[in-house]
Amino acid sequence: MRYIFILGHNPKLSVAEITAVLPSASIVEQTDSFLVLESETLDCAALMKRLGGTIKIAEVIGERIEARLIIGALERVEEEGKLNFGISYYDCAKDRMGMDVKRQLQQLGKRVRLVTSKEKILSSVVVTKNNCHEFMVLRGRILAQTRAVQDFEDYSHRDFGRPERDVVSGTLPPKVAKIMINLSQQPLTAHIHDPFCGSGTIIQEALLMGYEHVSGSDVSEKAVSDTTKNLQWLRERDESPIKEKKVSISNIDVRELSRHVHDIDAIITEPYLGPALRGESREHEVQTTIKELSDLYEYAFSEFQKIVKPNGRVVMVFPVFRVGGHEKQILILGKIKQLGFIPVSEPPVRYSRADQKVMRDIWVFIKS
């Protein structure tokens, strides 16, 4: 069967995650907006809960754009009251097919409402708020029916609703944390550790995804306290799936990690990225930060080498600094390789926004 994945703001990152989660699926077509996969039957709702970088998942229902296919799909819907439906147009012009479908359904005795917006694409907010049966027209030649939409409200609540957030150092978005976990390609029985746990975002998402063996540590006592408070808040939510899960959160300097932590399947972490850049940072200040972070990260990998199992993985963010129109990076890849960690792919996948002074390169390493 063929499925459509509507990609997030970082298409390359979204595709990397999807192919990591569905390694046996084959790519049929890829654009900056969507990915078409050939796969065995998928549980789209369950898959959507697992993915962090996908906005919608749809099933292809036709290789031609025909109103009768939408009418047939809506006729099979058993729903009381008025039936809401809408059509989104990806990489093609909008047409009047929605009105034609509405008119023909009304002639068949169906009470229907056509959901529209100013844009060609119905946002996940519009689809969810209107309880809308959405269809997609892609490049004017593929017709698909939406099967799952990202739960934007839950992500927002897990990000901004929790009691502790480090706005000074910056907080890894839950969606990106989930993507990083998926890039590790670990089974739910794996032991995952975050040695720079910060506010606990990676730990939080790993637990919600069903991982049973999750631990974290940080040199900052405040970070340990913040993570503990946030996990307690998460446990107290109604129907929380992690109520009974126990997590070890420790106050440990990453330079002494191997004295306390052992037998790890995957390190997944966003480390300390240096002091916040304000205004026009001078190049020598950034170079000082890069030197300090290089030493820290190299020491961290020497500790990872002692605790990560053979064939285990490290998924880690490396900062890239924008200074005077140029990019400044941490150049220790050769030393990391000498420690026995091989990049799964080069270059890394970048997560950034146009206005960010510090971008994130997400590297995935496997221990030889």
Secondary structure, 3 states (H helix, E strand, C coil): CEEEEEECCCHHHHHHHHHHHCCCCEEEEECCCEEEEECCCCCHHHHHHHCCCEEEEEEEEECCCCHHHHHHHHHCCCCCCCEEEEEEEECCCCCCHHHHHHHHHHHCCCCEEECCCCCCCCCHHHHHHCCCEEEEEECCCEEEEEEEECCHHHHHHHHHCCCCCCCCCCCCCHHHHHHHHHHCCCCCCCEEEECCCCCCHHHHHHHHCCCCEEEEEECCHHHHHHHHHHHHHHHCCCCCCCCCCCCEEEECCHHHHHHCCCCEEEEEECCCCCCCCCCCCCHHHHHHHHHHHHHHHHHHHHHHHHHEEEEEEEEEEEEEEEECCEEEECCCHHHHHHCCEEECCCCCEEECCCCCCEEEEEEEEEEC
